[in-house]
Amino acid sequence: MATQARTERSTRAKRPERPQRIPVGGFRDKLTVHFKDPEHREKFYARWVKDDHENGGNIIRFIQGGYEFIPSDEVTVGQTHVFKSENVGTIVRQPADKEGNYLYLMRLPMEYHLEDQEAKAQVVDSTEEALRKPDSLKEDMEAVYGSIKLSRD
């Protein structure tokens, strides 16, 4: 018995280290994108685009917005020991849902991404400005509707 216990311990010691165990209900990093060229992180904004239209309408909309597919040889996706992405030629895609839709990995030059973010911020600013009432109306309106206070941290 003592010999058998020593043999089992020595066999365990020789095993290669296993990847970290992730519980079935735990977090799985399937969609994180890592550019192989570090400069691409600064040049491009990457995002997953769900194509849920039969005719590819969502993908076409993104292409018209300046996006392009990221070649599979330029990125690694997620934890390779958990899930390997399915590449169709040079296009990287992942299953999106149980209905058979897919997510496609696309990129946009960073300058366009920043322009888009600025445009979104302007819409938010104008909406917030519309919510602010002139001082002359505040007293009358607060009696009927209450008040609102907006601030940015």
N, C-alpha and C positions, 0 to 999 in steps of 0.2 A: 504494500500500500504506500509506504513512504517513497519508494522508487517511482511509482506511478505519479504521485503528486509532484515530485521534482521534475519529471519529464513534461507534465502539462505546463508547469510554470516556465520552463525553458522554451517550450514551443511558443507560448504566448509572447515571450520577450522578443522572439525573432520575427513576429508578424510586422508587416509595414503599418505605419500609423494610419488609422482610418480617418476619412473626412469627418468633420464635426457632425454629429447626429442632429437632425432637425425634426422635431415632432410633426406628426401628420397635420395637426391643426396649427402649426407654427408658421412663422413668416418665411417665405421662400422668395429669394431675390431672382426673379425670372426676367425682369425688364430693364434692369440697370444697364446703361450703355457705357462702355469704356472705349474711347478712341485709342487706337494703337499709336498714333502720332499725337503727342501732347499738344502740339500747336493747333490741331483741329478743334480742341475744346474751346479755344479762344476765337477761332474763325467761324465756327458753325454752332447753330442751335439745333439739337436733335430732339425728335419727338416721335412717338408712336401714333400712327394714323389708322383709325378703324375704318375699314371699307365695308359698310353694311348696306350698300346699294348694289343691286344686281348688275348694273351697268358701270360700276366703278366711279360713280358720280362724286363721291367724297374725295377719292384720290385725285381725280381730275381737278377738283376745286383747289386742292393744295398745290398741285403742279402749276396751276394758273397763278397762285399766290407766291410762286418763286421757290417752292420746295422741290427737292429731288431725292430719289432713293439713295441711301448710303450703301456703297458696295460692301459686300460681306467681308472682304479681306481687310477693311479699314477699321473694324470694330470687333469687340468681344461683347457678348451679351450675358448678363446674369451670372449665376453660379453654374459652372459647366458640369459639376457633379450632380446637380439637381435636375436641370433641364437643358437640353441642347436646342438652340433655335433651328427652325426649319428654313433652309435657304433654298430659294427657287432661282437657280442661276446665280446672279450676283445680288438678288433682292433678299433682304432679311425679313422674315415674317414669323409671327407667333399666333397660335390659336387665340381668339378673343373671347369666345363664348361657346355654348353648347349648340347654337344655331348654325355653326359652320362658318362664322365670320372670322376674319383675320386682322391682325394689327401689322402694319408695314412700317419699317423704320425709315424715316425721312429726315432730311436736314434742310436748314435755311441759313443763308449767310447771316452772320451775327448782326451786320448793319441793318438788314431788313427786319430782323427780330426786334431790335431796339426801336426801330421806327414804329412797328406794330404796337409795342408796349407803350410808347409815348402817345399814340392815338387812343389807346384804351384808357390811359390815365386822363386824357383831356375830356373824354366822355364822362368819367367818374367825377372830375372836377366840376364840369358844367351841371351835372345832376345835383351835386352837393350845394352848389351855388343857388340853384333853383329852390332848394329846401330852406335856405336861409331867408327869413322874412325881413322886410324893412322895419326899422325900429318903430315907425308910426303905426304899423299893423300889429305888432307883437302883443300889446296889452289886450286888444280886442280879441285876437285869435286865441290867446292862451286861455281866456275865460271859456271859450267854446270847445277848443280842440286839445288843450294841454300844451306842452312845450317840448322842444327837441333841442338837444345840444350836440353839435358835431365838433370833433377835435381829432387831430392827428398826432400820434406819438412819434 
